[in-house]
C-alpha cells in the first residue's frame, strides 16, 4: 500500500537535481522515500530497466524490494547489492572479451589461501634470517584466520590492497599501513602476499571471492578507462543506507554514474560499520567534494519513536530530530549500584519482567537488550537464566561458548582433573580444544603428531586439530594430555615467541596443579592464571585486532567476577554449574525456537532493526563510552536509542555514583533530574 508523501518527501520527489543527497534520521522512511522516487520516475516515462536501486547488504536489498512493491513501483527495476552489481559488470567485461572471469572460491578455500600466504611470508623471514616475535602459525586457529580475513576485507574496502603492487610499498607503504590500522606489520605482509597470489599479473585474477568484486572492478576501470564504455549505465541510481558506503563502493558508484542521475539517502550518525570499511567522510566532505552542485534535502521526522527519544537524540547528536504526530515513546531510567556485582543485570531483568507483565500483548520477542559490546552480556545472561527468561543471542555468541571463556574453562578442567561435564558434549569439546590450540599453539604437520594416546582409528589421517578433537570427544580426560603432550611441547619449527608462550602456560598449569590445595575455588584459579600469565598479550596473539582483543579480555574479567560471586563453590561444582546453565540455555532455546524469546544483541548487530521495548545497560564511564573517540561513541548510542518504538530504558549508576555517569548522557538524561520516566 502506497504511502502519502510527507512535506519533506514531496520536496524530494519534486526535485529534478542531477545529484541529490538526502540527510535522514533513524526511522524517517529512508527506503520508502527511495521507492517513491523510483515509482515517480517510471510514472514520468523512465523505463524500469534504466533504474538501478543499490544497497550494501542482502538484508537492505530485501527491504528495498519490499518497499518498491508497497509503493506500487513497476517490475523490471534493477535492485541489487553493490557487490552483485559489480559482479554483473565484470560479467559484461568477460562477454566483450576484456576479461577472463576467474573462478569464485568458497570461504574454506579463502582460509586455505590465507594460510598459504602466511607460510610464504614466514619462509621469507626464515631465508632472510629476520627475527620476529610474530606467530605465523595461524593454520590451527580458525579465530586467527577469521581475524586476518577481516583485516583483508577492510583493506580491500579501503582500496588499500591496490597499493600492494606499488614498487615502494615494501619500504614505505607497509609500515604506514601498519601504523594507520594499528596492526602488526606481519599481518599487512600476509595480506599483501595473499593479493600477490590472487593477482599474479596486473589486472589478471587467479580467483575471486565476494569481497573482491567491487575493488577488482575499480582496479580494472582505473587500468583500462575505455572499459567504462562497455558497461551498462543507468539513467537513475538510487542508493539506500548511504552511511554504509566504503571507499571502494564510493569510487565505483562515482565511475558508473557518468551522465545518470544520482540520489543517495543516509544517516551520518549511523556510521558505525567499521567491519566493512564504512567511513563518515563519504556522507559529508568527500561527497560534497565529488558533487559540489548536489542538492541536499532533510528527512528529520521519525516514524519510529516519539518526542522523548527525538529530544534526547537531538541533544546527543546536535541535529534536529522530530517525530510524526501520534507517536509516544516512554523513557525509563534504571538505576544500579556500579560497585555491586550483578546490580545492573538485576535491574535489567526486573525491568524485563515489569514490561512483559504490564500488558498481555507484550511478547518477550518485543523486548531487546542492546549492549555496547559482547563482553557485557555475561551478567545479563546469567540473570536471565536464573530468572528463567528465555532469550536468544542475535549475531552474538553466548558467553559460555566464546573462545576466551572456553579457554579459561579448559584450564579449570585441567587443573582440577574433573572432566565429567564434558562427557557426551561433543560440540563444547570441539570448541574448547580449538580455543586451547588458538591461545597457546599446536603443530600443523601431521608428522609431528605421533602420540599413541591421540590415535583414534585406522581411518585416513585427519588434520592434527581434528585428531585432537575426536580423541578428547571420546575421552575428555585426554584434554590434559592434549595440553601437555601436544599444545605446550616445544618444537624446532616454533618461533622463539611461541616457545616462550608454551613455556609460560606449561609452568602455569604445573604450579596451579601443585598448589591445588591452596586454590580450592574456580575464582582462586582464574585469579592465579591472570597473575601468572599476561592474558591481554595472550589474547592479542589469538585476536590481532586490538578492539576485539580488548573485548575478550573484558569477557575474561567478567567471567572471573562471576566465579568470585559463586563464593566457596569448588572447581568441580563451578564447572557443573556452567554445564547446567549451558544445558538450560540450549534446552530453553530449542523448546522456544518457534516461540517468543527476548533478544540479546549488540549495537552493531541491532543497526537496521527495531523493537517495541529496548533496554540499554551499563551506561557508565568505561563501559559506554568505552573508547576515547566520543564522536564515534555518540553514534553508537544514537543507533542503540533509535531502535525503540514504545519504550526506551537507560540503565546508569545511581545518584550516589554520579562520577561514573556516562558522559554521553550528560545533558540528555543526567541533567533532567531524578524523574524515572518521561513521555
Secondary structure, 3 states (H helix, E strand, C coil): CCCCCCHHHHHHHHCCCCEEEEEECCCCCHHHHHHHHHHHHHHCCCCHHHEEEEECCHHHHHHHHHHHHHCCCCCCCEEEEHHHHHHHHHHHHHHCCCCCCCEECCHHHHHHHHHHHHHHHHHHHHHHCCCCCCCCCCCCCHHHHHHHHHHHHHHHHCCHHHHHHCCCHHHHHHHHHHHHCCCCHHHHHHHHHHHHHHCCECCECCEECCCHHHHHHHHHHHHCHHHHHHCCCCCEEEECCHHHCCHHHHHHHHHHHCCCEEEEEECHHHCCCHHHCCCHHHHCHHHHHHCCCCEEEEECEECCCCHHHHHHHHHHHCCCCEECCCCCCEEEEEEECCCCCCHHHHHHHHHHHHHHHHCCCCCHHHEEEEECCHHHHHHHHHHHHHCCCCEEECCCCCHHHCHHHHHHHHHHHHHHCCCHHHCCCHHHHHHHHHHHHHHCCCCCCHHHCCCHHHCCCCCCCCCHHHHHHHHHHHCCCHHHHHHHHHHCCCCCCCCHHHHHHHHHHHHHHHHHHHCHHHCCEHHHHHHHHHHHCCHHHHHHHHCCCHHHHHHHHHHHHHHHHHHHHCCCCEHHHHHHHHHHHHHHHHHHHHHCCCCCCEEEEEHHHHCCCCEEEEEECCCECCCCCCCCCHHHHHHHHHHHHCCEEEEEEEEEECHHHHHHECCCCCCCCHHHCCCCEEC
